[in-house]
Amino acid sequence: MSLRTPWLAPAGTARSFLFLSVVQIALTGCLGAGPRSMLELSNFDPFRADPRGIAVAVKTDRHLHLVTGDVRLRVAFASPDAARRFDESFILAVSKGRTDSGFPDKLATSEHLITARIADADIARYEAVQKRARAVSGADRPDEEGTLAVSMEGGCRTGPVDERAVTLRTYLRARADGAYFPLTGTMSLEKTFGSKSVAGIPPCDGKSANG
């Protein structure tokens, strides 16, 4: 089953070896996120929520890393009226470790948690987008469509990764005092992206992994 709402729409086409549209996967309802996640998503209003509390988390192999620039948030509104349309993207600040309370799952010794949130420097710009989105969301016009998409593109490794066994699970936090809830079930990277894509993840080298 695939759901599509005016404000929760999938991101674009994959352009690199590791790409995941978090919102798209959450809305398909086919990867085991569970009914609680669908309820949380239905109650989540990204255009009234405090952007300081919105965060995405990824649980995966401790040798797999993302860096700031790999996770992006896109907010757009397509309209024939130039005064109403906008398209804004935000690079999310990435950090490693259990830096937040309210994470629901245990981490195995072979796993770690990567979190990403709107950077402090972008808070004011996101709040301006929220204001614009609220201004256009009241009218239901068939020639207009809004998009909210979170994508992860890139990644590197700091050690060996079992291509057949490595997994990934994504989570969302809607507010600072809230708990993370799963956006997806546990996914096999090999089945999701293909064995060649996983094998092609490059070493991190001099990159500052997860930051």
C-alpha positions in Angstrom: 0.0 0.0 0.0 1.3 3.4 -0.9 -0.1 6.6 0.7 0.5 10.1 -0.6 -0.7 13.2 1.2 -0.3 16.9 0.1 2.4 17.5 2.6 4.2 14.2 2.9 5.5 13.3 -0.5 8.5 11.2 -1.5 11.8 12.7 -2.5 13.4 12.5 -5.9 15.3 9.8 -7.7 18.4 8.0 -6.3 21.6 9.6 -7.7 24.3 7.7 -5.7 25.1 4.3 -4.2 23.2 4.9 -0.9 19.9 6.8 -1.1 16.8 6.6 1.1 13.7 8.7 1.1 12.7 8.3 4.7 9.2 9.8 4.3 8.6 7.7 1.2 9.5 4.4 3.0 7.5 5.4 6.1 4.4 6.1 4.1 4.5 2.8 2.1 3.5 1.0 5.2 5.3 -2.2 3.9 8.5 -2.3 5.9 7.3 -3.0 9.4 7.2 0.4 10.9 4.0 -0.5 12.8 0.7 1.1 13.6 2.2 3.4 16.3 4.5 5.0 13.7 1.6 5.6 11.3 -0.4 7.2 14.2 2.6 9.4 15.2 3.1 10.5 11.6 -0.6 11.3 11.2 -0.3 13.6 14.3 2.9 15.2 13.2 2.5 18.7 11.7 5.9 19.8 10.4 4.7 23.3 9.8 3.7 23.9 13.4 6.3 21.9 15.2 9.3 23.5 16.8 12.1 22.9 14.4 14.6 22.6 17.2 12.9 19.4 18.3 12.6 17.6 14.9 15.2 15.0 14.5 15.9 11.9 12.4 17.9 8.9 13.7 19.5 5.9 11.9 20.5 2.7 13.7 23.1 0.7 11.7 26.5 -1.0 11.7 29.1 0.9 13.7 31.4 0.9 10.7 28.9 2.8 8.5 28.8 6.5 8.8 27.1 9.6 7.5 28.5 13.1 7.6 26.9 16.5 7.6 25.7 17.0 4.0 24.5 13.4 3.5 21.1 14.1 5.1 18.8 16.7 3.6 15.3 18.0 4.3 13.4 19.4 1.4 10.2 21.5 1.7 8.5 22.6 -1.4 5.1 23.8 -2.7 4.4 23.6 -6.4 1.9 26.0 -7.8 1.2 27.8 -11.1 1.1 31.0 -9.0 4.7 32.2 -8.6 3.7 34.1 -5.4 2.6 30.9 -3.7 5.3 28.4 -4.8 8.6 27.8 -3.0 11.3 25.1 -2.8 13.7 25.0 0.1 16.4 22.5 1.1 18.1 22.1 4.4 21.4 20.2 5.1 20.8 18.5 8.4 23.6 18.5 11.1 24.7 15.0 11.7 26.1 13.6 15.0 27.0 10.2 16.4 25.9 8.5 19.6 23.1 8.5 22.1 22.8 12.2 22.3 19.1 12.2 22.8 16.7 10.7 25.3 13.7 8.7 24.3 15.3 6.3 21.9 13.1 3.1 22.1 15.5 0.3 21.0 18.6 -1.3 22.3 21.8 -1.0 20.4 23.9 -4.2 19.8 27.7 -3.9 20.3 28.0 -3.9 16.6 25.6 -1.0 16.1 25.6 2.7 16.6 23.1 5.5 16.4 23.4 8.5 14.0 21.2 11.5 14.5 20.5 14.5 12.3 18.6 17.7 13.0 18.0 21.1 11.5 21.2 23.1 12.0 21.0 26.1 14.4 22.0 28.4 11.5 18.9 27.2 9.5 16.3 27.4 12.3 15.1 30.9 11.3 14.9 30.0 7.6 12.9 26.8 8.4 10.5 28.9 10.6 10.0 31.3 7.6 9.2 28.3 5.4 6.7 27.1 8.1 5.0 30.5 7.9 4.8 30.3 4.1 3.5 26.7 4.2 0.7 27.6 6.7 -0.3 30.5 4.5 -0.9 28.3 1.5 -2.1 25.1 3.1 -5.7 26.1 3.6 -6.8 26.0 0.0 -7.3 22.6 -1.6 -6.4 23.2 -5.3 -5.7 20.3 -7.7 -3.0 22.1 -9.5 -0.9 22.6 -6.3 1.1 20.1 -4.3 3.3 20.3 -1.2 6.4 18.1 -0.6 8.2 17.3 2.7 11.0 14.8 2.1 14.0 13.6 4.1 16.7 11.9 2.1 20.1 10.3 2.9 22.6 10.1 0.2 26.2 9.2 0.5 27.9 7.4 3.4 31.3 5.9 4.1 32.8 3.0 6.1 35.5 2.9 8.8 35.9 -0.9 8.8 34.7 -4.2 7.3 30.9 -4.5 6.7 29.2 -7.9 6.2 27.3 -7.0 3.0 24.7 -9.7 3.5 24.0 -9.1 7.2 24.2 -5.3 7.5 20.9 -3.5 8.3 19.5 -0.1 8.8 16.5 1.3 10.7 15.2 4.8 10.7 13.4 6.8 13.3 11.8 10.3 13.7 11.4 12.5 16.7 8.7 15.1 16.3 9.4 17.3 19.3 12.3 17.9 21.8 10.5 16.2 24.7 9.1 13.4 22.6 10.4 9.9 22.0 11.8 8.6 18.7 9.4 6.3 16.8 10.3 4.0 14.0 9.8 5.2 10.4 10.8 1.8 9.1 11.3 -1.8 10.2 14.8 -3.2 10.1 16.0 -3.2 6.5 18.7 -5.3 4.8 20.9 -2.9 3.0 21.7 -5.6 0.4 18.0 -6.1 -0.4 17.2 -2.4 -0.3 20.1 -1.0 -2.3 21.7 -4.0 -4.0 24.9 -5.9 -3.2 27.0 -3.8 -5.6 25.8 -0.6 -3.9 26.7 -1.8 -0.4 30.1 -3.2 -1.7 30.8 0.2 -3.3 30.5 2.2 0.0 33.9 3.9 0.1 36.2 4.3 3.1 35.7 7.4 5.2 39.4 8.4 4.8 39.9 11.9 6.1 36.1 12.6 6.5 34.9 13.5 9.9 32.5 10.6 10.3 29.1 11.5 11.8 29.8 15.2 12.2 
